[in-house]
Amino acid sequence: MPGLVQLEVAGRIATLTLHRPEARNALSLDLLADLHARVDELAARADVTVLVVTGAGKAFCAGMDLKAVGSEDGLRHGLHRRLLQSLADFALKLRGLPMVSVARVNGAAIGGGCGLATVCDLAVTHCDSKMGFPEVDLGVCPAVVAPWLVRKIGAGRARRVLLCGGVMSGQRAWELGIVDRVVPTPADLDGAVAEVAGRLATGGPGAVRATKALLNDLDGSLDAATARRGAEVSAGVLETPEAQAMLRARLGGGA
Amino acid sequence: MIVREHRGGVALIRLSRPDQRNALTPGAMADLVRAVRETTAGSLVLAGDGPVFCAGFDLKRCAEDAGAMPALLRGLSEAVIALRALPGPVVVAAHGAAIAGGCALLGGADVVVADRGCRLGYPVVRIGVSPAVSAPFLRGAVGDGPARAGMLDPGLVSGDEAARLGLVHELVESPDLVMPRALELAAALAAKPPWAVAATRAWLREIEDAEAGAERGLAASMSLVNGEEERRLLAAAVRRP
């Protein structure tokens, strides 16, 4: 079976591609396991100074694989807990990488998918990509991504984005500070990402590593207790009968 | 002066002392805290009657009664904490002006709607009062840099500028459009799955933990109360036409 995540290195720039395009790169346990493995490999690569994270196909990442978390079977086996903990741990691991990470948000980045973009040090997208955190609309709680969004755009803005739910354009995401650069069309994305990554790669690896480590320390990025507790909170809400009924109705499985 | 209503799934609390620009007395503040704590609706709109949302504390009362300022400061802290502790979201309809204690109430809001010409700010160091009581909540809302400037600089900002800073989140063209927009937003928020909204609000409160600084903020503001500087500057402010 081909991997669900591809890792390519070209010079000092590595590219990590979520490769499950038929499911809009939704985060399944298998995909997350691959992400963990590839990022573990990267952590040892002293020759890489920039990591680009992107999605194969039209979407960046559609978020958690709802089919898994909305099934009675999945719930009974604690699949949702494993999935959420895996995502929380992966976010810590991605943030803890010594190289600078750039999310290349090529299309929809929803829920946990938008969270992945938020965990990266920088994010680039195009005006019409769909981004956002519609968790509350689905009856679930974006507790894993919340601390990352608070760090990225501040508590006040994060509060509004998460409570108001829905999705927004890439342009709006840029206005709110969720992404750092926005280009007019999808066709402009590669040029912009190459420019940003190329510029980042000119940094001295030692200086970049030290700076990123300090920033991680200052904003509590590597606070594992909060990250894991977020997964617990999110799982707790998912387990409520109200949330389960809503998810099943949405997935067409009957409430 | 605190009026409570229900509009669909939305609770509405109105400050209603329009001839005094809804200036808050200790009694009104206590009523506000009680009204907030008793709110059970899916979402809450906090608004003001008359030309402005709220001009702050009733300074004349503070100058006359040494017990008023401490009661107001403690009440303000309690009001903001009570707003943040509600399970449902809070929308503040800040039309016309939200000044000093009136602006501090925004610290309890998830969404603030204002008109472009609205005047907002904390011009209280000028009267010898420290806005420290609001600091833990304001820095979360707008970030440390703007919070610092907003509390130390006694100038006011426009609705436009407040929106740029992140203190205001929705701008409308004129004061009369603020309340309808606030009610509309609150109704949309009240229609969302309440368990998910409540869990998200509780988690955000936990990770932000602004409440941890609330006691220190209140203590810093209280330390100046009825001191020589405050009495002198407050008396001068009340005498000004």
Contacts between the chains, C-beta under 8 A, distances in Angstrom:
chain1	res1	chain2	res2	distance
A	135	B	196	6.8
A	135	B	200	7.5
A	136	B	192	5.3
A	136	B	193	6.5
A	136	B	196	4.4
A	136	B	197	5.4
A	136	B	200	5.7
A	137	B	192	6.2
A	137	B	193	7.5
A	138	B	193	7.7
A	138	B	196	7.5
A	139	B	193	4.0
A	139	B	195	6.9
A	139	B	196	4.9
A	140	B	196	5.8
A	141	B	196	5.5
A	141	B	199	4.2
A	141	B	200	5.1
A	141	B	203	6.5
A	142	B	200	6.4
A	143	B	199	7.3
A	143	B	200	7.3
A	143	B	203	4.8
A	146	B	200	7.3
A	146	B	203	5.8
A	146	B	204	6.1
A	146	B	207	6.3
A	147	B	207	5.2
A	150	B	204	7.5
A	150	B	207	6.2
A	150	B	208	6.7
A	154	B	140	7.3
A	154	B	141	7.9
A	154	B	142	7.4
A	154	B	143	5.0
A	154	B	166	6.9
A	155	B	140	3.8
A	155	B	141	7.1
A	155	B	204	7.1
A	155	B	208	4.5
A	155	B	210	7.6
A	156	B	140	5.9
A	156	B	141	3.8
A	156	B	142	6.2
A	156	B	143	7.8
A	156	B	166	5.4
A	157	B	166	6.0
A	158	B	204	7.2
A	159	B	110	5.5
A	159	B	204	5.5
A	160	B	110	6.2
A	160	B	111	5.9
A	160	B	169	5.8
A	162	B	200	5.6
A	162	B	204	6.9
A	163	B	89	5.4
A	163	B	110	5.5
A	163	B	189	6.7
A	163	B	197	6.3
A	163	B	200	6.1
A	163	B	201	6.8
A	163	B	204	8.0
A	164	B	111	7.5
A	164	B	188	7.9
A	164	B	189	7.1
A	165	B	192	6.5
A	226	B	207	6.3
A	230	B	203	7.2
A	230	B	207	7.9
A	233	B	199	6.6
A	233	B	203	5.2
A	236	B	199	7.6
A	237	B	195	6.7
A	237	B	196	6.2
A	237	B	199	4.7
A	240	B	195	5.9
A	242	B	193	6.7
A	242	B	195	5.3
A	243	B	193	7.5
A	243	B	195	6.8
A	243	B	196	7.0
A	246	B	193	6.5
